[in-house]
Amino acid sequence: MKISALPQVMIEPVVRAALLEDLGRAGDLTTDSIVPAGTQVRTALVARQLGVVAGLDFTAAAFRLIDPAIEVAIALPDGSRLRPGDLIATISGPARGILTAERTALNFLCHLSGIASATRGIADAIEGTKAQVCCTRKTMPGLRFAQKYAVRVGGGSNHRFGLDDAVLIKDNHVAIAGGVRAAVERARAGVGHLVKIELEVDTLAQLEEALSLQVDAVLLDNMDPDMLRQAVAMVDGRAITEASGRIRPDTAPAIAASGVDLLSVGWLTHSATVLDVGLDFVQK
């Protein structure tokens, strides 16, 4: 699947902020005092473990913002599967700029590649079913668009980008409203006709009530595979079904086999392990 690149106007502000945080008030004291001005080097971004690469535009932006003379030649674009030792990209140009941007560039690349790799692990595990893996709003502040992009790169799909995308009625909303029906009716009266409504349910009885209210999607929370199969049978195509709760590569196949449409996985963005990528100097 081809993933559309993010516009530079979205990427540059977060990369610029990260560089400014690192440079502080005096710049790169270590590099500027050790590396002679005018020194040119050639370096390589190299994978150190299996995974999927994501975030190269963020990496390139970090080098370019520090010094436009730095050249980034990508060998394996976002979405490529990696093996240890694979050359991802070559970074050439002024040594000072490359060393100054290195950590910020790698922070974005390793983090986003970790998300893409984790997503790919679940997508591979449920291959052959109709289910898709999707992320949540459990993202790092300021990085939601980047993290959700990495999920797409890894073969997943995106849930809401924010609270204004759609209505998702959860247990606290139901408790405050005084019941499922009241919550759904208030939501329907309070939003436009193009806004979809999803309702979180924990039991089959709640699901039956949700279906009677003709919601667009149901979030089947913490149901085991047997209950999920019953829920999917009850829904019978009348709403989108989304499973959530304790979904990992080892549990995902049984959950997907229940027939649900989506597997919602929060840890993809809030707890995915970074992918180890290094910047190595290439001998001339």
N, C-alpha and C positions, 0 to 999 in steps of 0.2 A: 504494500500500500504506500503510495506517494504521500509524504507529509509536507504540507506547505510551510515554507520558511517564515519565520516571524519577521515583521518589518523592523528595520534598524531603529526607527523612532521609538519602538517599545523596548528594545534591547539596551540601547545606549545609556538611558538614565540610570538603570540599576547597576550597570557595569561601572559607570562614572562614579556613582555613589560609593561603590565598593573600593574603587581605586583611591578616592579621596580619604576614605576611612583608613586605608593602609598607609598612605603617604603622610598623613598627619600635618604637622606644621613645618617640617623641615625636609621632607622628601626621603629618599632611600639613602640613609647615611652610609650603610655598609657598601653598597655598590658604588656610589659616587666617590667614595674615598679609596676604593681598591682598584676598580676597573678604569683604565685610561680612556678618556674621551676618544671617540673615533674607532675603537676596537669593534671589529665585525666578527660575528660567529654564525654558525649553522647548527641548529638544534632539531631534535625530533621528539614529537609526542608519541609515546610508545605504550601500548596496553600491557599491563602486568598480570591480568587475569581475564577469564572468560566474561563476556558481557555484551552489552549493546551501547554504542556510542551515541551521545546526545549532548547538545550544547556548544557545538563548534562555533556557531556565530557569536556566542557570548565570549568564548575564548579569543576569537579573532578580534573582537571589539576591544578587549582589554589591551592587547598588544598595540592595536592601531591608535587607541586614545593616548597611550603613553608616547608612542613615536610612530608617526605615519610611514616612516621609512622601513618599518618591519614588514616583511613579506610572509604571508601564511599560505602554504600550499597544501590543500587537503587531499589526502590519499584515500581515506575511507569516510564518506559523508555520514551525517546523522542517520541512524537506523541500521547501520552496518553491524553485523555480529563480529565480535572480537575474540581473538585467541591471544594468549600471552606471547609477547614479542611482536605483535602486529604494529606496523607503522600507521599511525592515524593521520599525522600531518607533519610537515617540515616548517620550522620557524627560522627565518634567516634575517640578519640585519644587525643594527647596532646592539652590542652586548649589554650596554647599560639598560636600554629600554626593555630588552627581553628579560633580564634578571629582575627588573623592577616590577614588571607585569606578571611574572611567572606565577606567583602564588594566587593572585586573584583569578587569573586565567584557569589555573588548575582547580581552584575551588568550585567554579561554575561547572567545568567539564566533568569533574569527578562526581559531584553531587547529582547533576542532571543525568549522567550516564548510569549512576546507581539506581535512579528512579526508573529509567528506561529498561534497565536490566531486570529489575524486580518485576516490572509489569510484563516483560517478555516471558519470564518464568511462569507466571500464572496463565498468560495467553497460550503458551505451549502446552501447559497441563490440561487445558480445557478444549484443545483443538479437536474438532470432530463433533462438538456440540454447537447449538445455536447461541450459546451464551457469550456475552462479551464482558471483559473486565473493565470496570470504570473506577475513577477516583472520587474524592469527596472534597469538601471545603476545609479539610484538616491540612492546611498548607502553612508555609512560613510567611509571615507578613511581608508584603512587597514582592514576593516571588511566586505568587499563585499562577500567573500566566506562564511563567517559565516552567514550573513544575508540571502543570497540566499539559504543556507542550511535550515535555519528556514522556509523560504517560502515553500520549498519542504516538510518539516515536517508537515506544516499546510495544505497540500493537493494542493499546487500550483505547477507551473512549472517555470523554469527559462528562461529569455530572454538572451541577450548577457551577457557574463561575462566581456567583455572588447571590446575596439574598434577593436580588431583584430579577433573577432569571425565571423563577417559578415558585409555586407554593409547595412547601414540604411541611406537612402537619405532623409533628412528633408528639410523644406522650405528654410533655409539659403543656403543649398547646391544648391538647384534648382535656387535660385536667383543669386548666384555667377556664376553658370554654364551658365545661360542665358536661362533656360527652362528645363522641365522634360526630354525631349528626350536627350538633350546634357548631362545632369547629368547621366542618365542611361547608355548612350553609353560610356561615359568616365569611369564610374565605371566598366563596363563589360570589357573594354579594359585594365583596370589597375589591375585587380585581377585574381587569378587563377580560373580554371574551377570548382573547388569544393566549391567556396565561393558563398553563396546565397546573393541575392539582395532584399532588402525590400524598398518600397517607401512610404513615408507619403503623404496622399492626404486629402484635405479638402472639395473637391466638387466631384460630380459625373462626371463632365467633366474631371477633373484630373484623376479620376479613369479609365475612358474610355481610356485615353491616356496611362496610366500605363499598362493596359491590352494589348494594342496593342504592347507594348514593351516587353511583356512576362516576367515581373518581378516575383520573386518567392513568394513574400508576399506583402500585402498592409496594411499600418497602417492607419486606418480610424479614423481621429482625430476629436474629438468633434462633432461627428454626433449624432443626436437624433435617437431614435429607428426606426422611420419611414424611415429616410434616410438610416440607417444601413440595413434595410430590402431590400431596393432598391439596395444598394451596393452589398449585398450578392447575390441577384438575378443576377446582372450584372456579377459578378465574376463567378458564376456557377461552382465552383470547380476548376477554372483555377489557383488560387493562394490561399495561406493562408490568411485569413482575421483576422485582429487584431484591436479591438476597444480600444480607449483611451480617457481619459478626463472625470473628475468628476464621476468616478465609485466608488460607495460605496455600502454597503450591501442593502440599500433600492432602489438604482437605477440599481443594477446589474441584477436582474431578467429580466427586460424589455430589457436590452441590450443583454443579453445572448439569449433571445427568438428570437432575430432578425436572429439568425443562424450563428453568427460569430464564428470563431474558438477559439479566444483568447480574454481575457479581460486584458488589460495592466494597472497595478495599481502602480504608483510610490510611493504613501504615505505608502504602506506596509513597505518599508524599511526606508524612510526618516522621517516619522512622526507617526509611530505606537506607541501607548501608552504601556508602560511597563506593564507586568503582575505582580501583587503583590504576592510575595513569601517571606516568612519569615524563619529565622533560629531560632528555639526555643530550649531551653535547656530541656532535658528529665531528670526528677528526677530519681535517682537510687533507 
